[in-house]
Amino acid sequence: MPIYFDHNATTPLDPRVLEAMQACLGGPYGNASSVHRYGRAARDAIEAARAQVAALVGAQPQEVFFTSGATESNNLALQGALATAPAAARLLYGATEHPSVLETAEALRAAGRAVEVVAVGRDGLLDWAAYETQLSRGPVRLVALMRANNETGVIQDVPRAARLAHARGALLHCDAVQAAGKIPVDFDALGADLMSLSAHKIYGPKGVGALVKRAAVELAPLLHGGGQEHGLRPGTENLPAIVGFGVAAELARDELERRAAHCRRLREMLEAGLRRLGAVTIFGDSAPRLPNTVQFALAGWEGEALLMALDRKGIAVSSGSACSSGKGEPSHVLLGMGWPRELAFGAIRVSLGPSSTENEIARFLAVLSELQALGAAA
Ligand SMILES: Cc1ncc(COP(=O)(O)O)c(C=O)c1O
């Protein structure tokens, strides 16, 4: 049986989500903007999903805006917030953010906005002294800081970052894509003003996500059109995807503790096994991390080569983030944490899910040990 250890890249559709989506695909086909009964049926389904997504993150339903995924949500948060701020107001963002934040920041820089990276330490956690200094150097519109990193699983102290941002009159955007469904996420407790979510990381469909936004935060939309999602994200809603996201969010909330405990137990087994193998570096292991994620390097192995060797054995892992694999550059996350390029080139990420098993961990460790012996022989 092949082994899927790449749940941070994406997750399989939960059969219960599939069932709800299939019912929806063959069911209410009205346009949710229509006032007749067909339209109202679609509208009711969207509002039910909005309430389910809001409940997962302790937000109010009217704070949830559906998008095509977290890439769009991150773009909307960053571009939308800067567009409604004076030209001098800066964007600050963490060095280990997802490319959908980094590349948006680059585009804003190219358009003449002041954007600044905030450094992280070797453990992946924000450099608080650097952050406070940067905040103190003039107006900041928005700070973008992810709750949990997709590669290392390192969990940032977003509430602290938000308090410091607010004290300087800045907003805080949190990419909570990897945290949602794996650890409790509470919009209010995080102190965030904006927050991104994605359905396909929580056993929902691909191509749908949400931006959570406080009412008082003014954003310029990326798209202009028919006024859906209160004009923040116009376009006829993708009903089956939104319904699937809603069900996935409800399941994630109901099953969060069980999923997290299961993954944590397996992750501990895995890390104990990796340490027994020796010559293994586990990245970010001194920081709080997601219960399902381990990023490591095995001495003598280049990450991409190890990934291919594991794939030939039927084991799917990732070398860094899915979006950046194949680029031939080491992970910006590890470089940002100050790891040398050679070690960063060796990175492999294992991300577990509720369907992962002890047998899979044992098999993975056995295969790694074989490959390690091969690597040593080569
Ligand atoms: C932390 C993080 N943010 C944003 C995204 C982008 O999400 P989506 O695939 O919904 O565009 C991902 C997906 O890899 C992610 O891991």
The ligand as an ORCA input file, in Angstrom:
! r2SCAN-3c Opt
* xyz 0 1
  C       0.575     28.490      4.726
  C      -0.135     28.487      3.416
  N      -0.704     29.605      2.971
  C      -1.360     29.661      1.803
  C      -1.447     28.554      0.992
  C      -2.178     28.660     -0.323
  O      -3.434     28.053     -0.226
  P      -4.288     27.685     -1.530
  O      -3.730     26.410     -2.051
  O      -5.697     27.547     -1.017
  O      -4.167     28.816     -2.486
  C      -0.870     27.355      1.415
  C      -0.917     26.148      0.546
  O       0.094     25.512      0.287
  C      -0.194     27.321      2.658
  O       0.389     26.207      3.104
*
